[in-house]
Amino acid sequence: MKILEVNTEKSWRGGERQTIYNAQGLIHLKHDVTLLCLKGFPLSQHAKEKGIKVVEIKNNHGAIWFMLLSVGKYDMIHTQTASNQFHALFSKLFFRVPLVYTRRVDFVPKGKLTLFKYKSTTKVIAISNAIKIILKNFGVPNVEVISDVAVPKVLNKVRAKEFLEKNNYSEKKIIATTAALVPHKDPITLVRAIHQLSLTRSDFVFLHFGSGILKQEVEDEIKKLNLQECFILNGFVNDVEDYFSIMDVFVMSSEEEGLGSSVLDAFLYKVPVAATNAGGMKEIMEGNGLLSKIKDADALAYNINELLSSKDLRDTVTEIAYRYVLKNHSNEAISLQYDRLFKRLKK
């Protein structure tokens, strides 16, 4: 089957990694996959490095024209973002090409035009039951759940160790997150949780990997709470997975979360997780880590401290989480679900 994967995001975040994984998994199952993406941005570069066929466009308008001019060349269009879902509708409505859209966010959709877009899509995939419920309540019929992929990579542990030594963190407990500094990730609650933890212990440093529009607000909160020595903003870092090798605890403070693919990474690399019960993250965290309510900095701090203080607890949750992620989120398992869906829609 000839499949066109579409993602025109400029960033390199969880959704873009999943686009690469989806393409690789479908190629492994002998499908002919092409990725439509923006020229000169990370997704295109990563896809080429993986040997995935790429069509590059300059902007989103180019996506519409490409799909209109490619009628008959593809059996299936799979979009990975809401804007691409809208663009692909032109091909679906006028030329009857089946369109599948994978939704990864748990924001509540609004408006009649948005509902029309969803109802006109051949099949909508939610990566968690939390997203499925939101779409169902919005009026979207027949939503299927196919979760995200977690793929282990060989970590550059030397790089991570050198980072510790360079910054004199070698004697510290390492607590960390990989998350954009954006509202739905709620980094302010995270800063406040670390402040609360600092009132209990001082043997740690918190490393935040990621950038975003809330950087100044987060910096102000760090200064306000006098956390400059223990809450370190590292910005966007390439191959950030390497740093899982030095983490003692991984933390997510989101107030909205479609699933939490970085939590799956922590499971893979056997790093215990303390996280909020936001959206689909609650589904993957149940029994696999310590959960707290959203915006509850005190509870999040308590859970981090529990994990730091008990080796038995860390060992137990990491082993359970590791077995869970291998069973439920391998590329083979997820790709087979897409394979069956695409073949069913093509009939």
C-alpha positions as CSV (number, residue, x, y, z in Angstrom):
1,M,0.0,0.0,0.0
2,K,1.2,3.5,-0.8
3,I,0.9,5.7,2.3
4,L,1.5,9.4,2.6
5,E,2.4,10.5,6.1
6,V,1.9,14.2,6.7
7,N,3.5,16.4,9.4
8,T,4.4,20.0,8.7
9,E,5.5,21.0,12.2
10,K,8.7,23.0,12.6
11,S,9.6,21.6,16.0
12,W,11.1,18.3,17.0
13,R,8.9,17.1,19.8
14,G,7.0,13.9,20.7
15,G,4.6,14.1,17.8
16,E,7.5,14.3,15.3
17,R,9.3,11.4,16.8
18,Q,6.0,9.4,16.6
19,T,5.7,10.3,12.9
20,I,9.2,8.8,12.3
21,Y,8.3,5.7,14.3
22,N,5.0,5.3,12.4
23,A,6.8,5.6,9.0
24,Q,9.5,3.1,10.0
25,G,7.0,0.6,11.4
26,L,4.9,0.7,8.2
27,I,7.9,0.4,6.0
28,H,9.0,-2.7,8.0
29,L,5.5,-4.2,7.1
30,K,6.3,-3.7,3.4
31,H,4.2,-0.6,2.8
32,D,5.5,2.2,0.5
33,V,5.7,5.2,2.7
34,T,6.4,8.9,1.8
35,L,6.7,11.7,4.4
36,L,5.4,15.1,3.5
37,C,7.1,17.7,5.7
38,L,8.6,21.2,5.8
39,K,12.0,21.8,4.2
40,G,14.9,22.7,6.4
41,F,13.4,21.6,9.7
42,P,14.3,18.7,12.1
43,L,11.6,16.3,11.0
44,S,12.9,16.2,7.4
45,Q,16.5,15.8,8.6
46,H,15.7,12.9,10.9
47,A,13.5,11.2,8.3
48,K,16.3,11.3,5.7
49,E,18.8,9.9,8.2
50,K,16.4,7.0,8.7
51,G,16.1,6.3,5.0
52,I,12.5,7.4,4.8
53,K,11.3,8.9,1.5
54,V,10.7,12.6,2.0
55,V,8.8,15.3,0.0
56,E,9.7,18.7,1.2
57,I,7.5,21.8,0.9
58,K,8.1,25.4,1.9
59,N,4.9,26.0,3.8
60,N,1.5,24.5,4.7
61,H,-0.1,25.8,1.5
62,G,2.3,23.6,-0.3
63,A,0.8,20.6,1.5
64,I,-2.6,21.3,-0.1
65,W,-1.2,21.6,-3.6
66,F,1.0,18.5,-3.2
67,M,-2.0,16.4,-2.1
68,L,-4.2,17.8,-4.9
69,L,-1.6,17.1,-7.5
70,S,-0.9,13.6,-6.2
71,V,-4.3,12.1,-6.7
72,G,-4.0,8.4,-7.6
73,K,-0.4,8.2,-6.3
74,Y,-1.4,7.2,-2.7
75,D,-3.8,4.7,-1.2
76,M,-3.9,6.3,2.2
77,I,-3.2,9.7,3.8
78,H,-2.2,9.7,7.4
79,T,-2.0,13.2,9.0
80,Q,-0.3,13.8,12.3
81,T,-1.4,17.4,13.1
82,A,-4.8,19.2,13.2
83,S,-3.7,21.7,10.5
84,N,-2.7,18.8,8.2
85,Q,-6.0,17.1,8.8
86,F,-7.7,20.2,7.4
87,H,-5.4,20.3,4.3
88,A,-5.8,16.6,3.6
89,L,-9.6,17.0,3.6
90,F,-9.4,18.5,0.1
91,S,-8.0,15.2,-1.2
92,K,-10.4,13.1,0.7
93,L,-13.6,15.1,-0.2
94,F,-12.8,15.6,-3.9
95,F,-10.9,12.5,-4.7
96,R,-12.1,10.0,-2.1
97,V,-8.6,9.1,-0.8
98,P,-9.1,7.6,2.7
99,L,-7.8,10.0,5.4
100,V,-6.7,9.0,8.9
101,Y,-5.8,11.6,11.5
102,T,-4.0,10.7,14.7
103,R,-4.8,13.1,17.5
104,R,-2.2,13.4,20.3
105,V,-3.5,16.3,22.4
106,D,-6.3,16.4,25.0
107,F,-7.4,20.0,24.4
108,V,-11.2,20.2,24.0
109,P,-12.1,21.0,20.3
110,K,-14.6,23.8,19.6
111,G,-16.8,25.0,16.7
112,K,-19.0,23.6,13.9
113,L,-16.2,23.8,11.3
114,T,-13.9,21.7,13.5
115,L,-16.7,19.1,14.0
116,F,-17.3,19.0,10.3
117,K,-13.5,18.4,9.8
118,Y,-13.6,15.4,12.2
119,K,-16.8,13.9,10.8
120,S,-15.4,14.2,7.2
121,T,-12.2,12.4,8.2
122,T,-12.4,8.7,7.3
123,K,-11.0,7.6,10.7
124,V,-9.8,9.5,13.7
125,I,-7.2,7.8,16.0
126,A,-6.8,8.9,19.6
127,I,-3.6,7.9,21.3
128,S,-5.4,7.5,24.7
129,N,-8.8,6.8,26.0
130,A,-8.8,10.2,27.6
131,I,-8.6,11.8,24.1
132,K,-11.3,9.4,22.8
133,I,-13.7,10.5,25.5
134,I,-13.1,14.1,24.7
135,L,-13.8,13.5,21.0
136,K,-16.8,11.4,21.7
137,N,-18.3,14.1,23.9
138,F,-17.6,16.6,21.1
139,G,-19.7,14.5,18.7
140,V,-17.0,12.6,16.8
141,P,-18.2,9.1,16.0
142,N,-16.2,5.8,15.8
143,V,-12.9,7.0,17.3
144,E,-10.3,4.2,17.7
145,V,-7.4,4.2,20.2
146,I,-3.9,3.4,18.9
147,S,-1.3,4.5,21.4
148,D,2.2,5.9,20.9
149,V,5.4,4.0,20.3
150,A,8.4,3.8,22.6
151,V,11.7,2.8,20.9
152,P,14.9,2.4,22.9
153,K,18.2,3.8,21.5
154,V,21.7,3.2,22.6
155,L,22.4,6.0,25.0
156,N,25.6,8.0,25.0
157,K,26.4,7.6,28.7
158,V,29.8,9.2,28.4
159,R,28.2,12.4,27.1
160,A,25.8,12.4,30.1
161,K,28.6,11.7,32.6
162,E,30.7,14.4,31.2
163,F,27.8,16.8,31.6
164,L,27.6,15.9,35.3
165,E,31.3,16.3,35.9
166,K,31.5,19.6,34.0
167,N,28.7,21.1,36.1
168,N,29.8,19.5,39.4
169,Y,26.6,17.5,39.7
170,S,28.3,14.1,40.2
171,E,27.5,14.0,44.0
172,K,23.9,15.1,43.5
173,K,20.7,13.2,43.0
174,I,19.5,14.0,39.5
175,I,15.8,14.8,39.1
176,A,14.8,15.9,35.5
177,T,12.2,16.4,32.9
178,T,12.1,16.8,29.1
179,A,9.2,19.1,28.4
180,A,8.5,22.3,26.5
181,L,8.1,25.5,28.5
182,V,4.5,25.9,27.4
183,P,1.2,26.4,29.4
184,H,-0.2,22.8,29.1
185,K,3.1,21.4,30.6
186,D,2.5,23.6,33.6
187,P,6.2,24.3,34.4
188,I,5.3,26.8,37.2
189,T,3.8,23.9,39.3
190,L,7.0,22.0,38.6
191,V,9.1,24.9,40.0
192,R,6.9,25.1,43.1
193,A,7.2,21.3,43.6
194,I,11.0,21.5,43.5
195,H,10.9,24.4,45.9
196,Q,8.8,22.3,48.3
197,L,11.2,19.4,47.9
198,S,14.1,21.8,48.7
199,L,12.6,22.5,52.1
200,T,13.0,18.7,52.9
201,R,16.4,17.9,51.3
202,S,19.3,19.6,49.5
203,D,21.1,16.6,48.0
204,F,19.7,17.0,44.5
205,V,19.7,19.2,41.3
206,F,16.7,19.5,39.0
207,L,17.5,19.6,35.3
208,H,14.9,20.9,32.8
209,F,15.4,20.1,29.2
210,G,13.2,22.0,26.8
211,S,12.4,25.6,25.7
212,G,9.2,27.6,25.0
213,I,7.2,30.7,25.5
214,L,7.1,30.5,29.3
215,K,10.9,30.7,29.7
216,Q,10.9,34.2,31.2
217,E,8.0,33.4,33.6
218,V,9.7,30.2,34.7
219,E,13.0,32.1,35.3
220,D,11.2,34.7,37.3
221,E,9.6,32.0,39.5
222,I,13.0,30.3,40.0
223,K,14.5,33.6,41.2
224,K,11.5,34.4,43.4
225,L,11.8,31.0,45.2
226,N,15.7,31.3,45.3
227,L,16.2,28.0,43.3
228,Q,18.9,29.2,41.0
229,E,21.4,26.7,42.4
230,C,19.1,23.6,42.1
231,F,16.6,24.3,39.3
232,I,18.6,24.4,36.0
233,L,17.1,25.4,32.7
234,N,19.1,23.7,29.9
235,G,17.0,24.7,26.9
236,F,16.5,22.4,23.9
237,V,19.1,19.7,23.7
238,N,19.7,17.3,20.8
239,D,19.5,13.6,21.6
240,V,18.1,14.4,25.1
241,E,17.5,10.7,25.7
242,D,21.2,10.4,26.6
243,Y,20.5,12.1,29.9
244,F,18.0,9.5,31.0
245,S,21.2,7.5,31.9
246,I,22.0,9.9,34.8
247,M,18.4,10.5,36.1
248,D,17.3,9.2,39.5
249,V,13.7,10.4,39.0
250,F,11.8,11.7,36.0
251,V,9.0,14.2,36.5
252,M,6.1,15.5,34.5
253,S,3.8,18.3,35.8
254,S,1.4,18.6,32.9
255,E,-2.1,20.0,33.4
256,E,-3.1,18.6,30.0
257,E,-1.4,15.6,28.3
258,G,-2.6,13.4,25.4
259,L,-0.4,10.6,26.6
260,G,3.2,11.6,27.6
261,S,5.7,9.9,25.3
262,S,8.6,11.1,27.4
263,V,7.2,9.1,30.3
264,L,7.3,6.0,28.1
265,D,11.0,6.9,27.5
266,A,11.6,6.9,31.2
267,F,10.0,3.5,31.5
268,L,12.3,2.2,28.7
269,Y,15.4,3.5,30.4
270,K,14.3,2.3,33.9
271,V,13.9,5.8,35.5
272,P,11.2,6.0,38.1
273,V,8.5,8.5,37.3
274,A,6.5,11.0,39.4
275,A,3.8,12.7,37.3
276,T,0.4,14.4,37.4
277,N,-2.8,12.6,36.4
278,A,-3.4,14.8,33.3
279,G,-5.3,13.3,30.4
280,G,-3.8,10.1,29.0
281,M,-0.8,10.2,31.3
282,K,-2.9,8.7,34.0
283,E,-3.6,5.7,31.8
284,I,0.1,4.8,31.3
285,M,1.1,5.8,34.9
286,E,-1.4,3.6,36.7
287,G,0.8,1.0,38.6
288,N,3.9,2.2,36.8
289,G,4.9,5.2,38.8
290,L,3.6,7.7,41.4
291,L,0.7,10.0,40.5
292,S,-0.5,13.3,41.9
293,K,-3.3,15.6,41.0
294,I,-2.7,18.4,38.5
295,K,-1.4,21.7,40.0
296,D,-0.7,20.0,43.3
297,A,2.9,21.0,43.9
298,D,3.0,19.6,47.4
299,A,1.9,16.1,46.3
300,L,4.3,16.1,43.4
301,A,7.1,17.0,45.7
302,Y,6.1,14.3,48.1
303,N,6.1,11.6,45.4
304,I,9.5,12.7,44.2
305,N,10.9,12.5,47.7
306,E,9.3,9.0,48.1
307,L,11.1,7.8,45.0
308,L,14.4,9.3,46.0
309,S,14.2,7.9,49.5
310,S,13.4,4.3,48.7
311,K,15.5,2.0,46.5
312,D,13.0,-0.8,46.9
313,L,10.2,1.5,45.6
314,R,12.3,2.7,42.7
315,D,13.3,-0.9,41.7
316,T,9.7,-2.1,41.9
317,V,8.1,0.6,39.8
318,T,10.8,0.7,37.2
319,E,10.7,-3.0,36.6
320,I,6.9,-3.0,36.3
321,A,7.0,0.0,34.0
322,Y,9.7,-1.5,31.8
323,R,7.7,-4.7,31.3
324,Y,4.6,-2.6,30.6
325,V,6.2,-0.4,27.9
326,L,7.8,-3.4,26.1
327,K,4.5,-5.2,25.9
328,N,2.2,-2.4,25.0
329,H,4.2,0.3,23.1
330,S,6.7,-1.5,20.8
331,N,6.8,-0.2,17.3
332,E,5.9,-3.7,16.1
333,A,2.7,-3.8,18.2
334,I,1.5,-0.3,17.2
335,S,2.4,-0.7,13.5
336,L,0.4,-3.8,13.3
337,Q,-2.6,-1.9,14.6
338,Y,-2.2,0.8,11.9
339,D,-1.6,-1.9,9.3
340,R,-4.9,-3.6,10.1
341,L,-6.8,-0.3,10.1
342,F,-5.4,0.9,6.8
343,K,-6.1,-2.4,5.1
344,R,-9.7,-2.3,6.5
345,L,-10.3,1.2,5.2
346,K,-8.8,0.4,1.8
347,K,-11.3,-2.3,1.0
